[in-house]
Amino acid sequence: MNSDNIIFSEQQLSDIEKYASIYLKISDIAVILDIAPEVLRNAISHRDSEVSRRYHRGKAISKVKLRQQEMMLAQVGSPLALVNTANNLLDMEDDE
């Protein structure tokens, strides 16, 4: 089945975002949604699609939460958090 022909419902889009936010693998999301994994993977690979936006938004929202927690740990002196936040800053600057 070609992913260009599939239309995702609002519920499916919400589920994709929710499952991506807990870092569920695409193949597992596809099983839950009863979609062929290659169809979902292909739909997500089209960066201008709503499926891709929702999938990546879910991941990014959780990433923000993790980074906030890591920043709080760094501010109280956690050595690992300090290293991770320094690396995050370098990644950020590389992406500018």
C-alpha positions in Angstrom: 0.0 0.0 0.0 1.3 3.4 -0.9 1.4 5.9 2.0 0.3 8.7 -0.5 -3.1 7.1 -0.7 -3.7 6.7 3.1 -5.5 9.4 5.0 -4.9 9.5 8.7 -7.8 10.4 11.0 -7.4 13.0 13.7 -7.4 10.2 16.2 -4.6 8.4 14.4 -2.6 11.6 14.2 -3.1 12.2 18.0 -2.1 8.6 18.7 1.0 8.9 16.6 2.0 12.1 18.4 1.3 10.5 21.8 3.2 7.3 21.0 6.1 9.2 19.6 6.3 11.3 22.8 7.1 8.1 24.7 9.6 7.1 22.1 7.7 4.1 20.8 9.2 2.6 17.7 7.4 3.2 14.4 6.9 -0.5 13.9 5.1 -0.7 17.3 3.0 2.4 16.5 2.0 0.8 13.2 1.0 -2.5 14.9 -1.2 -0.5 17.4 -2.8 1.5 14.6 -3.1 -1.6 12.3 -1.1 0.0 9.6 1.8 -1.6 7.7 5.1 -0.4 9.3 6.5 0.6 5.9 3.4 2.7 5.1 3.7 4.6 8.4 7.5 4.9 8.0 7.1 6.3 4.5 4.4 8.8 5.6 6.7 10.0 8.4 9.6 10.4 6.0 7.6 13.1 4.0 8.6 16.0 6.2 5.8 18.2 4.8 3.0 15.8 5.8 0.8 16.1 8.9 1.9 12.6 10.0 5.5 13.7 10.0 4.8 16.9 11.8 2.8 15.1 14.5 5.4 12.3 14.9 8.3 14.8 15.3 6.2 17.1 17.5 5.6 14.2 19.9 9.3 13.4 20.1 10.3 17.1 20.5 7.8 17.7 23.3 9.3 14.9 25.4 12.8 16.0 24.5 11.9 19.4 25.9 10.8 17.8 29.2 13.9 15.7 29.5 16.2 18.7 28.7 14.4 20.8 31.4 15.0 18.1 33.9 18.6 17.7 32.9 19.1 21.5 33.1 17.7 21.5 36.7 20.1 18.7 37.6 23.0 20.5 36.1 22.2 23.6 38.0 22.5 21.7 41.3 25.8 20.2 40.2 25.1 16.8 38.7 28.4 15.9 36.9 26.7 13.9 34.2 24.0 16.5 33.7 26.6 19.2 33.4 28.4 17.2 30.6 25.1 16.5 28.9 23.9 20.1 29.0 27.3 21.3 27.7 26.9 18.9 24.8 23.4 20.0 24.2 24.6 23.6 24.0 27.2 22.6 21.4 24.6 20.7 19.4 22.4 23.8 19.5 25.1 26.1 18.4 26.1 23.7 15.6 22.5 23.8 14.4 22.3 27.6 14.2 
